[in-house]
Amino acid sequence: MSAETPKYAVVLVSGGMDSAVTLAIARERGFVCHALSVDYGQRHHSELGAAQRIAAALGARAHKIVHVDLRSIGGSALTDDIAVPDNGGSGIPVTYVPARNTIMLSVALGWAEVLGAQDIFCGVNAVDYSGYPDCRPAFVEAFEKLANLATKAGIEGPALHIHAPLMNMSKAHIVREGQRLGIDFAATVSCYQADAEGRACGHCDACRLRADGFAGAGITDPTRYR
């Protein structure tokens, strides 16, 4: 990849640890990164402030926050008056947000077309997640096919690619990769019910997975708990 012909990428950045590592990986691979966050009415709204800090710290060319009101349709503990469980239980948990990753990737695809970017990065992970169907390899593969069928860029230009570099990483592996890349994990927000200052509850699924990741990596957990 030459300096004369920079390659642009749109990177979905939620404000959590996984998307921060994903942005750092995209940058390491030589992409000029455009960070995209979606304000979808999520309960843990403070993650958007974290996304802004992460995008700035990791040198994103731009950071855009797009508003999509998923709270108006509800159906999830993150967008409706449904309690966030301490344990996801069996099956797809109530913290699953209907069609969230499909919608986010669609917005990212639109911006990629405008930028002339052929690459989109997302931090989905199939190893440690609670059975979310839109965090699985089959979903990413299917969306990439859709992107190349449903867009002017895909039909007339080079192929579009959806990258999910964390897909097969354990949470501990993600933590170690983030440390290698110099991520300030204290600046990230993962908790499903973080307060306005981004402090974590310490007992939801997201908090449990995050804590297990640091423990498994043998690295001190810098998470701020309330």
C-alpha positions as CSV (number, residue, x, y, z in Angstrom):
1,M,0.0,0.0,0.0
2,S,1.8,3.2,-1.2
3,A,1.6,6.6,0.4
4,E,0.4,8.0,-3.0
5,T,-2.7,5.8,-3.0
6,P,-4.2,5.7,0.5
7,K,-6.9,3.1,1.1
8,Y,-9.8,4.3,3.1
9,A,-11.8,2.2,5.5
10,V,-14.9,2.8,7.5
11,V,-14.6,1.3,11.0
12,L,-17.6,0.8,13.3
13,V,-16.6,2.2,16.7
14,S,-19.0,1.6,19.6
15,G,-16.8,2.9,22.4
16,G,-16.1,-0.6,23.8
17,M,-12.9,-2.5,24.0
18,D,-13.5,-4.7,20.9
19,S,-14.2,-1.8,18.5
20,A,-11.1,0.0,19.9
21,V,-8.9,-2.9,19.1
22,T,-10.6,-3.3,15.7
23,L,-9.8,0.4,14.9
24,A,-6.2,-0.1,15.9
25,I,-5.9,-3.2,13.8
26,A,-7.3,-1.3,10.7
27,R,-4.8,1.5,11.3
28,E,-1.9,-1.0,11.7
29,R,-2.9,-2.5,8.3
30,G,-2.3,0.8,6.7
31,F,-5.9,2.1,6.2
32,V,-6.9,5.7,6.5
33,C,-9.7,5.1,9.0
34,H,-13.1,6.9,9.2
35,A,-14.7,6.0,12.5
36,L,-18.5,5.5,12.6
37,S,-20.6,5.3,15.7
38,V,-24.4,4.8,15.9
39,D,-26.6,6.5,18.5
40,Y,-29.5,4.0,18.4
41,G,-31.1,4.9,21.7
42,Q,-28.9,2.5,23.7
43,R,-29.2,2.4,27.4
44,H,-25.4,2.7,27.8
45,H,-25.3,6.1,26.0
46,S,-22.0,7.0,27.6
47,E,-20.2,4.6,25.2
48,L,-20.6,7.3,22.5
49,G,-18.4,9.7,24.4
50,A,-15.9,6.8,24.7
51,A,-16.1,6.3,21.0
52,Q,-15.1,9.9,20.4
53,R,-12.1,9.6,22.7
54,I,-11.0,6.4,21.1
55,A,-11.4,7.7,17.5
56,A,-9.3,10.8,18.4
57,A,-6.6,8.8,20.3
58,L,-6.2,6.3,17.5
59,G,-5.9,8.9,14.8
60,A,-9.1,8.4,12.8
61,R,-9.3,10.8,9.9
62,A,-12.9,11.5,10.8
63,H,-15.5,10.4,13.4
64,K,-19.2,10.5,12.5
65,I,-22.1,9.7,14.9
66,V,-25.3,8.7,13.0
67,H,-28.7,8.7,14.8
68,V,-31.0,5.7,14.3
69,D,-33.9,5.5,16.7
70,L,-34.1,1.8,17.5
71,R,-35.7,2.7,20.9
72,S,-38.8,3.5,18.9
73,I,-39.2,-0.2,18.1
74,G,-37.8,-1.6,21.3
75,G,-37.5,-5.4,21.7
76,S,-34.2,-5.4,23.7
77,A,-33.0,-4.7,27.2
78,L,-30.7,-2.1,25.7
79,T,-33.5,-0.1,23.9
80,D,-36.6,-0.9,25.9
81,D,-37.9,-1.0,29.5
82,I,-36.6,-4.6,30.0
83,A,-34.2,-5.3,32.8
84,V,-30.6,-6.1,31.9
85,P,-30.0,-9.6,33.3
86,D,-26.9,-10.6,35.3
87,N,-26.6,-13.7,33.2
88,G,-27.7,-14.0,29.6
89,G,-28.9,-17.6,30.2
90,S,-29.6,-20.0,27.4
91,G,-30.4,-19.1,23.8
92,I,-30.3,-15.5,22.4
93,P,-30.4,-13.1,25.4
94,V,-32.7,-10.1,25.8
95,T,-29.7,-7.9,25.3
96,Y,-29.8,-8.8,21.6
97,V,-30.9,-5.7,19.7
98,P,-33.1,-6.7,16.7
99,A,-31.1,-6.2,13.4
100,R,-28.6,-3.9,15.1
101,N,-25.5,-5.0,13.3
102,T,-27.3,-5.3,10.0
103,I,-28.4,-1.6,10.4
104,M,-25.0,-0.4,11.5
105,L,-23.2,-2.2,8.7
106,S,-25.7,-0.7,6.2
107,V,-25.0,2.8,7.5
108,A,-21.2,2.1,7.2
109,L,-21.7,0.7,3.7
110,G,-23.4,4.0,2.7
111,W,-20.6,6.1,4.0
112,A,-18.0,3.8,2.4
113,E,-19.7,4.4,-1.0
114,V,-19.5,8.2,-0.5
115,L,-15.8,8.0,0.6
116,G,-14.8,5.6,-2.2
117,A,-13.8,3.0,0.5
118,Q,-13.8,-0.7,-0.4
119,D,-13.2,-1.8,3.2
120,I,-15.4,-1.9,6.3
121,F,-14.2,-3.1,9.7
122,C,-16.4,-4.3,12.6
123,G,-15.6,-5.8,16.0
124,V,-18.0,-8.7,16.0
125,N,-16.8,-11.8,17.8
126,A,-18.2,-15.3,17.8
127,V,-16.2,-16.8,20.6
128,D,-17.2,-15.0,23.8
129,Y,-20.6,-13.5,22.7
130,S,-23.9,-14.7,24.0
131,G,-25.1,-16.3,20.9
132,Y,-26.0,-13.2,19.0
133,P,-26.8,-14.2,15.4
134,D,-25.3,-11.0,14.0
135,C,-21.9,-11.8,15.5
136,R,-21.3,-15.0,13.5
137,P,-19.1,-15.6,10.5
138,A,-22.1,-16.6,8.3
139,F,-23.7,-13.1,8.9
140,V,-20.5,-11.3,8.0
141,E,-20.1,-13.4,4.8
142,A,-23.7,-12.8,3.8
143,F,-23.5,-9.1,4.4
144,E,-20.4,-8.9,2.2
145,K,-22.3,-10.6,-0.6
146,L,-25.2,-8.2,-0.1
147,A,-22.8,-5.2,-0.2
148,N,-21.5,-6.3,-3.6
149,L,-24.9,-6.9,-5.0
150,A,-26.8,-3.9,-3.7
151,T,-24.5,-1.0,-4.3
152,K,-23.3,1.0,-7.2
153,A,-19.8,0.7,-5.8
154,G,-20.1,-3.1,-5.6
155,I,-21.4,-3.4,-9.2
156,E,-19.2,-0.9,-10.9
157,G,-16.0,-0.8,-8.8
158,P,-13.6,-3.2,-7.0
159,A,-15.1,-5.7,-4.6
160,L,-16.2,-4.4,-1.2
161,H,-14.9,-6.3,1.8
162,I,-16.2,-6.6,5.4
163,H,-13.4,-7.3,7.9
164,A,-14.1,-8.9,11.3
165,P,-10.6,-9.3,12.6
166,L,-11.7,-10.3,16.1
167,M,-14.2,-13.0,15.0
168,N,-12.3,-16.0,16.3
169,M,-10.4,-14.4,19.2
170,S,-11.1,-15.1,22.8
171,K,-11.6,-12.1,25.1
172,A,-8.2,-12.7,26.6
173,H,-6.6,-12.7,23.1
174,I,-8.4,-9.4,22.4
175,V,-7.1,-7.9,25.6
176,R,-3.5,-9.0,24.8
177,E,-3.8,-7.7,21.2
178,G,-5.1,-4.3,22.5
179,Q,-2.2,-4.1,24.9
180,R,0.2,-4.8,22.0
181,L,-1.4,-2.0,20.0
182,G,-1.3,0.5,22.9
183,I,-5.0,0.7,23.6
184,D,-6.0,2.6,26.7
185,F,-8.7,0.3,27.9
186,A,-9.6,2.6,30.7
187,A,-11.1,4.9,28.1
188,T,-13.5,2.3,26.7
189,V,-17.0,1.5,27.9
190,S,-18.4,-2.0,27.6
191,C,-21.1,-2.2,30.3
192,Y,-24.7,-2.6,29.1
193,Q,-25.9,-0.2,31.8
194,A,-22.9,2.1,32.3
195,D,-23.8,5.3,34.1
196,A,-23.4,8.8,32.5
197,E,-19.8,8.9,33.5
198,G,-19.1,5.5,31.8
199,R,-18.7,3.6,35.1
200,A,-19.6,-0.1,34.8
201,C,-22.1,-2.1,36.9
202,G,-19.8,-5.0,37.2
203,H,-22.4,-7.8,36.9
204,C,-24.0,-7.8,33.4
205,D,-22.9,-10.1,30.7
206,A,-20.7,-7.5,29.1
207,C,-18.9,-6.7,32.4
208,R,-18.5,-10.4,33.1
209,L,-16.9,-11.1,29.7
210,R,-14.7,-8.1,29.9
211,A,-13.4,-9.0,33.4
212,D,-12.8,-12.6,32.4
213,G,-10.8,-11.3,29.4
214,F,-8.4,-9.3,31.6
215,A,-8.1,-12.2,34.1
216,G,-7.4,-14.7,31.3
217,A,-4.8,-12.4,29.8
218,G,-3.1,-11.8,33.2
219,I,-3.5,-8.1,32.8
220,T,-4.9,-5.7,35.4
221,D,-8.4,-4.6,34.7
222,P,-8.6,-0.8,34.4
223,T,-12.4,-0.7,34.2
224,R,-14.0,2.0,36.3
225,Y,-16.8,0.5,38.4
226,R,-19.5,2.4,40.2
